[in-house]
């Protein structure tokens, strides 16, 4: 169908959220030097992958996902470990793909499903439904319609990319893609990945934003928004849901960056740079990384200020002197 336009109506709520998001994204871009925070990008990318896969019932913990990505041996289902490794390869290519290319989309889905599905990177030829656990949300369109539906969606994005705000377009794409359900597996993961691709193409700060963690946190609302849109035949509810999640995650990111930048002594900054996010360390391990020998100097100048600022937390807070005590950078 030539001239296809996905059904949705811009609301005052969407406009207010888009303005809020644009303002926050602009402030982050203006006042923070992203290039000096590769650790944040890597940590948040791992969070994104963990959250997106968790939505699809992958059981690996955040630390296990991190270990897989770091090349460490992880005891877990082979399929789930492969999902993590594949997702990391795909997310690492976000900046290199054309968000308006069906071929690039297929390529990225092929990476995500490599070794998992025999038809990875190809549109499905069977009938599929979308499920939340055992509950069927809806049956997807017939397989024979998938190529034309995807062509219509991408043609709309190409023709409207200069007039439809990327925040709106990315949400519309996400919903329409989930509705079409073009692949035999990995549609949710691919939809969330491509949402990231579209947002990062608009503003590079989104490479640092773990949007998937907000979706996973509000998973029931995510599926409800999809179901409501299916019932109404338009994507309004889903657009508002995604804009709300993006607005909230930017608040969290601003706080995260502020904690790592403001009012920190050089001692604390040095210690935080020596620690990876989410990894538990003993005090001896941290001291070794810093080249320190004096426990008193370490406690006074490094650990105590970091803990007072909420930048580092104990794994056993009720027993500060526990032999099992570890410290985690937040």
N, C-alpha and C positions, 0 to 999 in steps of 0.2 A: 504493500500500500504506500504510494508516494505521499509525501507531506504528512507522515504520521507525527502526531504530537501526544505524548503521554498525558493522560487526564489528571490534572491537579489544578488547584486554585491558590494563588498566593494570598496568605492571610496576614493580618496585622501582627499576629504572634510570630509568624515566620520572619517578617521584616524586622521586628524588634530583636529577635534572636540573631539574625544575620548581622545586624548592626553591632550588637554586643560582641559577637565572635570576631568581627572584623576589627573592632577597637582593641580587643585583647590581643589578637594576633599581631596587630601593629605595634602595640606596646612591647610585646615580647621581642619582636624583630628589632625594635629601636634600642631597647635598653639592655639586651643581652647579646653576648658574642657567642653564637652557637658553635663556631669553629673551635672554641676553647673547651667545649664540653662533649667530646666524643664518647665519654663514659655514659653520659645521659642518653645519647642517641642509642648506644648499644643496649643499655639496660632497658630502656623503654621499648625497643624493638623486641627484646626477649619477652617482656611483659605482654606486648601485642600478640606475639605468636602463642604464648601460653594461654592467654585468654580466648583467642579465636579458636584454638584447638579444643579447649575445655568446653566451649559451647557445643562442640560436636562430640563430647563424651570421651575425649582423650584424658587418661587418668594421671599422666605424669605431672609431678609438682613443678613449681617454678624453678626450684633448684635443680631438679632433674632435667628440665628443659635447658637450663643454662649449661649443665654438664654435657648434654648431647652436643650442643653448639660448640662447646669448648673442646670437643673431641675426647671427652672422658668416657670411661665405660659406665654404662647405666643398666641396672637390672630392671627390665620392664618389657612389655609386649613389643615384639620386633616391629609390628605395623605402626605402633604409636611413636616409636623412636624414629622410624622413617618419615612419618608425618612431620615431625619436628625438623629433621635435617632438610627435608624438601622445602618446608615453609621458610626456613632461614635463607636458603638459596634464592627463593622467589622474592622475599622482602628485600634482599640485598640488591635487587635489580630495579627497584621502584623508580629510581631516578633515570633509568636508561630506556624505559618503554614509552611508547606513544599512547596516551590515554584514550585516543580516538581510533585506535587500530584493533580490529577484530583479530587479526593475525597475532598481534602482540598479546592480546588477552588469551588466545588459545595456547600460545607459547608458555605463558605464565601458569596457566592451569595445568599444562603438561608437566611443568617442573613440580608443581604442588602434588600431583598425583603419580609421578614417576615411580614405577615399581609397585604401585598400589592398585591401579586400574589399567586393564589392558587397552582401553580406549582413551587413555590420558591425552589431553590436548585436542580431542575431537568431540563434536557435538554428539549427543546421545542418539541412538536409533531405537530406543525402547521407551515405554511409557513410565513416568515417574510421578511420585507424590512428595509433598513436603511435610515432614513430621516433626513434632515436638515430643520426643520420647515415643510413646506408643500411639499418640494422638495425631491423626492426619489433619493438618491445617487446610490443605486443598490439594487437588490433583492438578498437575502441571499440564500445559497445552500439549496436544499430540506432537510426537517427535517430528513428523513431517513438516510441521509449521515452524520449528525452531530456527532454521537458517533465515527465513524471511523475517521472523520476529526480531532476531538479533540484528539483521541488516537494517530494519526500520529504526531500532533503538540507537544504533551507532550513527545512522544518517541524521537522525534528529539532533544528537549531540554535536555532530560536526557542523550542522547548519545553524545551531543556536548557541555555540560556545562563546560567541562574542556578545550575546544579549541576555542569556540566562546566567544568573550568578552561580559560580562553581559550588557554593554551599548547597544551593537548591538542586543543581544538576547532579551532583554526586549522590544525593539522597534519592532523587528520582531514579537514577541508574540503579542504585542498590536494590530498591524495591522491584523495579521492572525486571531486573536480572533474576532475582529470587523467584518472581512469578513465572518467568519463562522457564527457569530451571534447565538451562541448556545442556548441562553435562550429566553423565550418569552418576557422578559422585563429586563431592568437594564444592558444591555450588555456594554454600554458605561461606566457606573459607575464601573462595574466589571473589565473592561479592564484597566481603569486608576488605580484602586486599585491594581490589580495584577502587573502592571508595577512597582508600589511602592514596592510590596512584593519582586520582583526580584532585584530591585536596593538596597533595604535595606539588603537583604541577601548578596549582594556583599560588601556594605559599609554601616555601621549603621548610618552614617551622613544623609542618605536620609530619615530617620524617621523624620528629622527636616526640610526637604526641601518641600515646598508646590508647587510641580511640576504642580499640577492641575491649580494653579492660572495662570501659563504661558499659558497653553492650553486654558483656558477660555479667556485670554487676546488676544490670536491669534486664536480665534475659527474658523473664516473663513478659515484661512490657514490650520488649523487642518483638516477640512472637505475637503478642496481642495487637500491636500496631500493624503487623503484616496481615493478620486475620481481619482486622477492621477494614483495612484497605481492600482486601479481597471482596469483602461483603459489599462495600460501597462502590467498587470499581474505579477508585482513584487513590492517589498516594498521599493525600494531605496529612493524614495522621502519622504516617511514617516519616514524612519530611519534618514535621514538628518534633517527633520523638528524637530523631537523629540530631537536629539542631540543638535541642536541650542537652543531649549527651555531650556534644562538642563544646557547648558553652561551659558546662560543668568541668570537663576534663582540662580546659584551658585554665580555670581557676586553680586546679590542683597542680598544673605544671608551673604556673606563676609562683605558687608557694614553694614548690620543689626547687626552682631556680633561685628564688629569694634566699632560701635556707642555705644554698650552696655558695651564695655570693656576698651577702650582706653581713656586716658585723662579725666577720670571722678573723681571728688572728692568723698570722702566717703559719703558726704551729698547727692549728686545726685544719687549715686549708691543705697543708702538706700531708696530714694524716688521712684526710678524706680522699686525696688524690691517690694514696697508696692502697685504698680499699675499694673493692668492687661492690656495687649495689647488691644487697640481698645475700651476700656471702658471709657466713659466720666465721669470725676469727677469734683465736685466743689472744690475750694481751701480749703474750710472748711473740706470737706470729706478727702482730702489728709492730712491736718494738723492733723486731728483726728487719722488717721491711723499711723501717725508718732509720735503721742503724743506731738505735739507742741502747744504752746499757743501764741507765739509771731509771729504776721503777718510779722513784719520786718525781723526777723530771717529767716522765711520761704521764703520770697521773695528773700532776698539777697543770702542765702546759697544754696537754693534748686531750686526754680522755675526759677529764671532768668538764672542761668547757664545751666539748662536743656533746656530751650527754646532757648537760644543762640546757643546751640549745635544741635538744630533741633531734640532733643530727645522727646520733648513734644510740642504739638501744641494746639492752641486755637480753639474752635468750632465756635467762632464768632470773627475772627481776626480783622475785621474792627471796632469793638467796644470793646476794651480791658476791659472796665469797665462795660460791660453789665451785668445786673442781671442774664441773662441766660447763662453767660460764663461758659464753662466747659473746662477741660484739658484732652488731650488724649495722652497716650504714643505711640510713633511710633515704 
